[in-house]
């Protein structure tokens, strides 16, 4: 690699603030007071990200008389919910191919429920006047290698045979470059209706406001320390008091579950992103992008990228870092070698934007599980429900997960709780050092597959046969 090229890429990062762009906002709301003393309620929600916020909101929508308390260890939306790419997908299964491979008999129902869920998110944004830059633009999966183009065509044909293509269409090289112009694009798969883009932190803050308006009592800077049964209900201890609740919903995702037997099902993976300065009119014209779709490339180690409301480009993904021991630590949020790699990849994709600078560079942990999509369950004789494992697609799917948790707490058999996806669990991860060794081997094998025309080696094929299906 030429030193001059490396200097050019790193220079573009020289003024980047080491904080998530979305959270670097003077309009960020102040925190609610911490819990001091004891409280009692019908439903306690633990976690102030999307999962907890949707659960609290829908609980009040279902029963306005239900007394709901939400506790958050830091501030609403500070973690994955406030720093993600803002892709709000209809898919509940981390994409149609993953869902089709795992639940072929119910994939049509899962797609129907996912589409309905996205419609309900859009309706809630309008109903509660949440100003989160919501745009139903769709998403294009772009091929940058010939084998990826063949895979996109194969996926489209498989879905067409099942009647599941909806408003999606295949784009050849000229058609995809007419939408967004990059010399690296060979074709694409455009899902016109199944993805919305939004400002993720503003969505979290708007949900917080809506919850408060419906009477949810929110306590920030109130970590839940442990969970125990007490008489007919549950007790959750916090630093300065306890919450006694008839039922508890856990929306802690990447953070260790208060139900300890759930912990082996998830591991943290660190994801990183850059945000550019706003594009000028000439720069925007050079890339096109009049449809403002979200984009992602079709590699195993993939990038996701999109325009913000003020025409910045968010560019993230590629490196997914699992720290040995699975610890979530603030020092992992910054990774200069990954930021330099992302900058190089950005200018390879968009050489016409040479000279553009990045204003923000950040990272953080998301939770993943061995099936790449959420799982659900109950504990303490049905008084506690949990949902976790969203693997980066939680902006939309967490609302569905909230509905599932509330169904489970109600003891109801619904179209959601009847799903095999909801009734089954992923395979748990092994203890260290086996987890780190397996994940490291898999990452290297996926990188080699990208370099070798998509050919999966013996390790990946063995995982496929085991039902793990590591393909992204």
C-alpha positions in Angstrom: 0.0 0.0 0.0 1.4 3.4 -1.0 2.3 5.6 1.9 0.8 8.7 0.1 -2.6 6.8 -0.3 -2.6 5.8 3.3 -1.8 9.4 4.4 -4.7 10.6 2.2 -7.2 8.2 3.9 -6.0 8.9 7.4 -6.0 12.6 6.8 -9.7 12.4 6.1 -10.1 11.2 9.7 -8.0 13.8 11.4 -10.9 15.9 12.7 -13.3 13.0 13.4 -14.9 13.2 16.8 -14.8 9.9 18.7 -18.5 9.9 19.4 -21.6 8.6 17.6 -22.9 11.3 15.2 -26.5 10.7 16.2 -25.8 11.3 19.9 -23.7 14.4 19.3 -26.8 16.6 19.3 -27.5 19.7 21.5 -31.2 18.8 21.4 -30.6 15.6 23.3 -33.1 15.4 26.2 -31.9 15.4 29.7 -32.1 12.2 31.8 -35.0 11.3 34.1 -34.2 11.1 37.8 -32.6 7.9 39.2 -34.8 5.6 41.3 -34.4 6.4 45.0 -36.3 4.2 47.4 -38.7 1.4 46.6 -41.4 1.4 43.9 -44.3 -1.0 43.0 -45.8 -1.6 39.6 -47.6 -4.0 37.4 -44.8 -4.3 34.8 -41.2 -3.4 35.2 -39.2 -3.0 32.0 -35.4 -3.3 32.3 -33.5 -1.5 29.5 -34.0 1.9 27.9 -33.1 0.9 24.3 -35.6 0.1 21.6 -36.6 -3.2 23.1 -37.5 -1.7 26.4 -39.1 1.4 25.0 -41.4 -0.4 22.6 -42.4 -2.9 25.4 -43.3 -0.1 27.8 -45.2 1.9 25.1 -47.2 -1.1 23.7 -48.0 -2.3 27.3 -49.7 1.1 27.9 -51.4 1.0 24.5 -52.8 -2.5 25.3 -53.9 -1.5 28.8 -53.8 2.2 29.7 -54.5 1.3 33.3 -51.4 -0.9 33.6 -48.8 0.7 35.9 -45.4 0.5 34.1 -41.9 1.4 35.3 -38.8 1.4 33.0 -35.3 1.5 34.4 -32.2 2.2 32.4 -28.6 1.9 33.7 -27.3 5.0 31.9 -29.4 7.1 29.6 -32.2 6.3 27.1 -30.7 5.3 23.7 -27.1 5.6 24.7 -26.0 2.2 23.5 -26.8 0.3 20.3 -30.2 2.0 19.9 -28.6 5.4 19.6 -25.5 4.7 17.5 -26.6 2.2 14.8 -26.9 2.9 11.1 -30.6 3.7 11.2 -31.8 1.0 8.9 -35.3 0.0 10.0 -36.0 -3.3 8.2 -39.2 -5.3 7.9 -37.3 -8.6 8.1 -37.6 -10.4 11.5 -35.1 -13.0 10.4 -31.9 -11.1 9.4 -33.0 -11.2 5.8 -35.1 -13.5 3.7 -32.3 -16.1 2.9 -31.5 -16.6 6.6 -35.2 -17.0 7.5 -35.9 -19.3 4.5 -33.0 -21.5 5.6 -34.2 -21.8 9.2 -38.0 -21.6 9.1 -39.1 -22.5 5.5 -42.6 -23.7 6.5 -43.4 -20.3 8.2 -41.4 -17.9 6.2 -44.5 -16.5 4.5 -46.0 -15.7 7.9 -42.8 -14.2 9.1 -42.6 -12.0 6.1 -46.2 -10.9 6.6 -45.7 -10.2 10.3 -42.5 -8.3 9.5 -44.1 -6.1 6.9 -47.0 -5.4 9.3 -44.5 -4.6 12.1 -42.7 -2.0 9.9 -46.1 -0.4 8.9 -46.9 -0.2 12.6 -43.6 1.5 13.4 -44.3 4.1 10.7 -47.8 4.6 12.1 -46.4 5.1 15.6 -43.9 7.6 14.4 -46.8 9.6 12.9 -49.2 9.0 15.8 -46.7 10.3 18.4 -45.2 13.0 16.2 -41.7 11.5 16.6 -39.3 13.7 14.6 -36.7 11.0 13.6 -36.2 11.7 9.8 -38.2 8.6 8.9 -37.9 7.8 5.2 -39.4 4.6 3.6 -36.7 4.5 0.9 -36.0 0.8 0.7 -32.5 -0.8 0.4 -30.3 -2.0 -2.3 -28.0 -5.0 -1.8 -25.1 -4.3 -4.3 -22.8 -6.9 -5.8 -19.1 -5.9 -6.1 -17.8 -9.3 -7.3 -19.2 -11.6 -10.0 -20.1 -14.4 -7.6 -22.1 -11.9 -5.5 -24.1 -11.0 -8.6 -24.8 -14.6 -9.2 -25.9 -15.1 -5.6 -28.3 -12.2 -5.8 -29.9 -13.6 -8.9 -30.2 -17.0 -7.3 -31.8 -15.5 -4.2 -34.3 -13.6 -6.4 -35.3 -16.6 -8.4 -35.8 -18.7 -5.2 -38.0 -16.0 -3.7 -39.9 -15.5 -6.9 -40.7 -19.2 -7.0 -42.3 -18.8 -3.5 -44.1 -15.6 -4.4 -42.0 -13.6 -1.9 -40.3 -11.0 -4.0 -43.0 -8.3 -3.3 -41.8 -5.0 -4.7 -38.2 -6.1 -5.0 -36.4 -6.1 -8.3 -33.0 -7.0 -9.8 -30.8 -4.2 -11.1 -28.0 -4.7 -13.7 -24.8 -2.7 -13.6 -26.2 0.3 -15.5 -29.5 0.3 -13.5 -27.8 0.2 -10.1 -25.3 2.9 -11.1 -28.2 5.0 -12.2 -29.4 4.9 -8.6 -26.1 5.3 -6.9 -22.9 5.6 -8.9 -19.8 3.6 -7.9 -17.4 2.0 -10.2 -17.4 -1.0 -7.9 -21.1 -1.8 -8.4 -21.9 -4.7 -10.7 -25.6 -5.1 -10.0 -28.1 -5.0 -7.2 -31.2 -6.3 -5.5 -33.6 -3.5 -4.6 -36.1 -4.0 -1.9 -38.3 -1.0 -2.5 -40.6 -1.1 0.5 -39.0 -3.4 3.1 -36.6 -0.9 4.7 -37.0 2.6 6.1 -34.2 4.9 7.1 -34.3 7.1 10.2 -32.3 9.0 12.9 -31.8 6.2 15.5 -31.2 8.4 18.5 -34.2 10.6 17.7 -36.4 7.5 17.5 -35.3 6.5 21.0 -35.8 9.9 22.4 -39.2 10.2 20.7 -40.3 6.8 22.2 -39.1 8.0 25.6 -41.3 11.1 25.3 -44.3 9.0 24.1 -43.9 6.6 27.0 -43.8 9.4 29.5 -47.0 11.0 28.0 -48.8 7.6 28.4 -47.8 7.5 32.1 -44.7 5.3 32.1 -42.4 6.1 35.0 -38.8 6.2 33.7 -35.7 6.1 35.9 -32.4 6.7 34.1 -29.0 6.1 35.8 -30.6 3.2 37.5 -28.9 -0.2 36.7 -30.8 -3.3 37.5 -28.5 -5.4 39.7 -30.3 -8.6 40.3 -33.7 -10.3 40.0 -35.5 -12.5 42.5 -39.0 -13.8 43.1 -40.9 -12.5 46.0 -44.3 -13.8 46.8 -46.5 -13.7 43.7 -44.2 -11.2 41.9 -40.6 -10.2 41.3 -38.2 -7.9 42.9 -35.4 -6.1 41.1 -32.6 -4.4 43.1 -31.0 -1.2 42.0 -28.3 0.9 43.7 -30.7 3.0 45.8 -33.9 1.0 46.0 -35.9 -1.9 44.7 -38.8 -2.3 42.3 -41.5 -4.8 43.1 -43.5 -5.9 40.1 -46.0 -8.5 39.1 -44.1 -9.0 35.9 -40.7 -8.1 34.4 -39.7 -7.7 30.7 -35.9 -7.8 30.0 -34.7 -5.7 27.1 -31.0 -5.7 28.0 -29.8 -7.5 24.8 -25.9 -7.2 24.6 -25.6 -6.7 28.4 -25.6 -9.8 30.7 -29.2 -11.0 31.2 -30.6 -11.0 34.8 -31.7 -14.5 33.9 -28.3 -16.1 34.0 -29.2 -19.2 31.9 -29.8 -16.9 28.9 -26.3 -15.5 28.9 -24.6 -18.3 26.8 -27.0 -17.7 23.9 -25.4 -14.3 23.0 -22.0 -12.8 22.6 -21.0 -9.2 22.0 -19.6 -8.1 18.6 -18.1 -4.7 18.0 -19.3 -2.8 15.0 -17.8 0.5 13.7 -18.9 3.4 11.6 -17.8 6.7 10.1 -19.9 9.8 9.2 -18.8 12.3 6.5 -19.3 16.0 6.5 -22.3 17.1 4.4 -21.9 16.6 0.7 -22.1 19.7 -1.5 -24.6 19.8 -4.3 -21.8 18.9 -6.8 -20.6 16.0 -4.7 -24.1 14.7 -4.3 -24.7 15.0 -8.0 -21.5 13.0 -8.6 -22.9 9.9 -6.8 -26.6 10.4 -7.7 -28.5 8.8 -4.9 -31.7 10.7 -5.7 -33.8 7.8 -4.3 -31.9 8.0 -0.9 -32.0 4.3 -0.5 -30.0 2.5 2.1 -27.2 0.3 0.7 -25.2 -2.7 1.7 -22.8 -4.8 -0.2 -23.2 -8.5 -0.6 -19.9 -9.7 0.8 -19.6 -11.8 4.0 -17.6 -8.9 5.5 -20.0 -6.3 4.3 -20.4 -2.5 4.5 -23.7 -0.6 5.1 -24.1 3.0 4.0 -26.7 5.6 3.7 -27.5 9.3 3.5 -28.5 11.3 6.5 -31.1 14.0 6.4 -28.4 16.7 5.9 -26.7 14.6 3.1 -23.8 13.2 5.0 -22.8 9.6 4.2 -22.7 7.1 7.0 -20.3 4.3 6.2 -20.0 1.3 8.5 -19.5 -2.4 8.9 -16.8 -4.8 7.5 -14.9 -5.4 10.7 -16.9 -7.3 13.4 -14.7 -7.7 16.4 -15.3 -10.2 19.1 -13.2 -9.5 22.3 -11.8 -12.6 24.1 -14.0 -13.3 27.0 -17.0 -11.5 25.6 -16.6 -8.4 27.7 -18.4 -5.2 26.9 -15.9 -2.4 27.6 -15.8 1.3 26.6 -12.2 1.1 25.4 -13.3 -1.2 22.6 -15.5 1.6 21.1 -12.6 3.2 19.4 -10.4 1.2 16.9 -8.2 3.3 14.7 -7.1 0.5 12.5 -10.7 -0.2 11.6 -11.5 3.4 11.0 -8.5 3.7 8.6 -9.7 0.5 6.8 -13.2 1.9 6.5 -11.9 5.2 5.1 -9.9 3.4 2.5 -12.9 1.3 1.5 -15.0 4.4 1.3 -12.8 6.1 -1.2 -12.5 2.9 -3.2 -16.3 2.8 -3.5 -16.6 6.5 -4.2 -13.4 7.8 -5.8 -15.3 10.9 -7.0 -15.6 12.1 -3.4 -11.8 12.4 -2.9 -11.1 15.1 -0.4 -14.3 14.6 1.6 -13.6 14.4 5.3 -15.1 12.4 8.2 -16.6 14.3 11.2 -17.4 11.4 13.5 -15.9 7.9 14.0 -17.4 5.5 16.6 -18.1 1.9 17.5 -19.8 -0.2 20.0 -21.2 -3.6 20.9 -24.2 -5.4 19.5 -25.4 -8.8 20.6 -25.5 -11.7 18.2 -26.6 -15.3 18.5 -25.9 -18.4 16.5 -29.0 -18.0 14.3 -28.5 -14.2 13.7 -32.0 -13.3 14.7 -33.9 -12.7 17.9 -35.0 -15.4 20.3 -37.5 -15.2 23.2 -38.5 -16.9 26.4 -39.8 -16.7 29.9 -38.5 -17.5 33.4 -39.8 -17.5 37.0 -43.0 -19.4 36.1 -43.9 -17.0 33.3 -43.5 -13.8 35.4 -40.3 -12.7 33.4 -40.0 -12.5 29.7 -36.9 -11.7 27.6 -35.9 -11.1 24.0 -32.3 -10.8 22.7 -30.0 -11.7 19.8 -31.1 -9.2 17.2 -27.7 -9.1 15.5 -27.8 -5.6 14.1 -31.4 -5.6 12.8 -33.0 -4.5 16.0 -34.2 -1.1 14.9 -37.4 -2.7 13.4 -37.5 -6.2 14.9 -37.4 -5.0 18.6 -41.0 -3.8 18.2 -42.0 -7.3 17.2 -40.0 -8.6 20.1 -41.9 -6.3 22.5 -45.2 -7.7 21.3 -43.8 -11.2 21.8 -42.7 -10.5 25.3 -46.1 -9.0 26.2 -47.9 -12.0 24.7 -45.7 -14.4 26.7 -46.3 -12.5 29.9 -50.1 -12.6 29.2 -49.9 -16.3 28.7 -51.6 -15.9 25.3 -51.2 -18.1 22.3 -51.1 -15.7 19.4 -49.9 -15.8 15.9 -46.6 -14.6 17.2 -46.2 -17.1 20.1 -47.3 -20.0 17.9 -44.2 -19.4 15.6 -41.5 -22.0 15.6 -39.1 -19.0 15.5 -40.5 -17.9 18.9 -40.8 -21.3 20.4 -37.2 -22.4 19.5 -33.8 -21.3 20.8 -30.5 -20.9 19.0 -27.5 -23.1 19.9 -25.6 -21.5 22.8 -22.0 -20.5 22.5 -19.3 -22.6 24.2 -17.2 -21.2 27.1 -13.8 -19.6 26.5 -11.4 -20.3 24.9 -13.6 -22.3 22.6 -16.0 -19.4 21.7 -13.1 -17.1 20.7 -11.4 -19.8 18.7 -14.6 -20.7 16.9 -15.5 -17.1 16.1 -12.0 -16.3 15.0 -11.8 -19.4 12.7 -15.2 -18.4 11.2 -14.2 -14.8 10.6 -11.0 -15.9 8.7 -13.0 -18.5 6.7 -15.6 -15.9 5.7 -12.8 -13.5 4.6 -11.2 -16.2 2.5 -14.6 -17.0 0.9 -14.9 -13.4 -0.1 -11.5 -13.6 -1.7 -12.2 -16.9 -3.5 -15.4 -16.3 -5.4 -17.6 -17.2 -2.5 -16.3 -20.8 -2.1 -16.9 -21.9 1.5 -14.2 -24.1 3.0 -14.7 -27.2 5.1 -15.1 -25.2 8.4 -18.0 -23.2 6.9 -19.6 -26.2 5.3 -19.5 -28.0 8.7 -21.2 -25.0 10.3 -23.8 -25.1 7.6 -24.5 -28.7 8.3 -24.8 -28.0 12.0 -27.5 -25.5 11.3 -25.4 -22.4 12.3 -25.2 -21.0 8.8 -22.6 -18.3 9.3 -23.0 -16.3 6.1 -22.8 -12.7 7.2 
